[in-house]
Structures are given as C-alpha cells and as structure tokens.
C-alpha cells in the first residue's frame, strides 16, 4: 500500500513540476533565460537572485523567466520563476556548467519549451574577460568548481553559431552577469550571434544584477534595444545609492551590428599609429587611461580621447575621429556608478603597459586575427623600448638595458628581437662608444637572446 501511495505521490509531484512548462507553451513576447552557474563561492547569491525575480512578480502574460541553476553542493535544477518563487521543472543532476554545450542545450531546450518572439539570455558566473588573474590565460566565463572547466572566448562563438542554427535566428539580447566581460575581444566573438550585448568592463559586486528591478521594468512591448538599455540603467542605479548601495561599477550595451564597422575603424587607427612616432604620447595615455581590476584591460574610448588630445598629426587625427564616430554608434548605453570608474566609456580592450606582460595566446583570438590592434601594440612596444634603450646606451648608461633584460621572457621575444637589432646597429655598426660600454652591451644582448 505504501508503494502505491508513493507512486501516486511521485506522479502528482511530477505533474506539478510540469505545470509551468505547460502554461508557457503559447508564444510570448520575451523569454528571459539565465544560465546560472553557482557551482562555486557565488552559490548563495544565485539562490538570492532567483528569489529577487520572484519578488518582482515572476513570469507573466508577456514574459517567461527560466533559470538553470547548478549549486555548489547539490544537483542542477531547471526552474520556472513565478510570483510564488522558483518552481522546479526538472532535476538535472550534476552538470558541467563550464561546458559550452550545456549552455547551447539550455538555450535551445528553453526556447522550445517556452517559445517567444524575443530571447534575452544571461550567463551568470565569475567572468575574466578573456584571461584569469593567476597569470595563466584561460579566456573565459562560467567557471565550474566541480569540473574545473570553463567556457572560453572562442567557444562562445561556436555556441552562438549552434544556437542560431537551432533557433533559426540570433538571440536578441545576450548578457553577462559576471565580471570584466565587456571587452572588444569578447564582443567580437559574440557579434554574429546576438543583436545586443550587455556586460561590465569592471568587476561586479557579489549582488550582481538587480533582478527585482530588471523584471519589474521588463514592460510589455519593449524592443531589444530598450531591454538592453533598461538592464544597463537599472544596474547602474542599483549601485548608485539604490537597492545594492554604493559601489564603483560599469555596465554598457553594445549594438553588435556596428562591431564590424568599429573593427574597421580600429584598423584605421592602428595604421595611422604605426605610421608615426607616437610612443611618448601612447605611454602617457597608458599611464592615465581608465584601467580595471586586470590592469591589462584599458578603456578603449578613454584611451582614444587621451591619444587624440596629445597627437596632432593630421592623418592620426582623421583616423581617431573615425574611430570616435564608430565607437559612439556601437556603444548605445553606458551606465556608471561611483568614482573609480568615472572615465569608463563602455568598452575595454587588452593593452598591457609593458611588453613582458603581453600574452602570446592573445593571437589565438578571432579579434586578434582579424584586427590590427595587436600589431599596433607590438609596434608601440618596439618603438618605446628601442628609443629609450638607444638613448640611454648612447650616454654610456646601460641600467635601463639591464632592467629590460631582467624582465624579458617568451611573451616579448618579438620586441626583444627588435631591440637587439637596433642596439647592434647603434653600438657596433655606428660605433662611437667606449670599449667598456660595448662589452657590457654585448654581454647583455647575449643574455637577452636566451630569454
């Protein structure tokens, strides 16, 4: 008898779990789907965010809210959010949320079960732009502590292609509720798979997105651009004395159809930069530019403004103005709070101050392959290093060369080869230096070749 009762109870329980999915079968205006990877130290924040969505009213006649949450000490569950709280639709077991294929399955399955005219998809987790703070370049998002896996920048491109093929269209709004993801390199990886990209240049506080305010302001009839802009504004307001208090934050929305034009403008800027001798001006701009938690991430718009103000070359000015115009079209909304991020303009890019910090793995990114930014950065390193070292050695001072050799490594061998060629010509071809200085330079260059 107990077994019969148990079977009936399970059947009724299963029916209840399926009710939200059945109710959502009709097409709505929007499906808001969150790939919530809380299998890490953000677990409590993930649970809290789903409660925020419910407190805001949950799903309604024009909006489905669906969350796949993988918790730190428990299995993953698929949840349909109602005003009464998260309703478990399906027990998913232990998932590897660091596998991009799980994200693809999540989006395509949810789109099928909860069809809508428009989709807003969020990846919720730790983010690292395209790199990790431990010194290893691992380029990604959605770090799963159980599997030690993550989704790389290049895998995001694959995921978006597979999703578009399955849905027959792009995702209207793609967002990262994560740190440091609003970078040109990441945006470029996603540009062909979504209409608008929302993310932060800087780290996000633990509270992340203000989901209560976002859901409350997800009004009927909103366009994709309005939704993307709304998320940015609600986020900034929440940390500017709002529901999350006061913090220095960034959040911006990118119109992805403008990213190819922005890339072309960056190429023009790079060509003009490499055509001139602007190492001193670039160095000054790098010292003053808005940087983020990873100091190798600089704000592209602020760097452009600083360089444009200091370099008066006509060709450079023309290229800078074109980049300025393209940037303004691409960044449709920029929301800031606090003082430390006051110069952020909405899109970061990779530019380490020193060549020995530049990762060779950057070349693997699609943006690096299709754009001249990396070539421009390397050109700057070469010009800046050679100019300083040649000038110092000419005065018989080898201290700067000694410092350069001490920091040289596999990351800046291209720059080192340029430095060696310039110093060999200046010291041993042109001559004019005393024998002791020549000996010191010869020994230092020999050591540099081994690094």
PyMOL commands that set and color helices and strands:
alter all, ss='L'
color gray80, all
select helices_A, chain A and resi 2-23+43-55+100-113+153-167+184-190+211-216+224-238+256-275+279-288+300-310+314-330+355-357+360-364+366-370+373-394+399-407+410-429+435-449
alter helices_A, ss='H'
color red, helices_A
select strands_A, chain A and resi 28-38+63-71+76-82+85-93+116-124+140-144+149-152+171-177+194-199+240-242+245-246+249-255+297-299+331-337+348-350
alter strands_A, ss='S'
color yellow, strands_A
deselect
rebuild
show_as cartoon
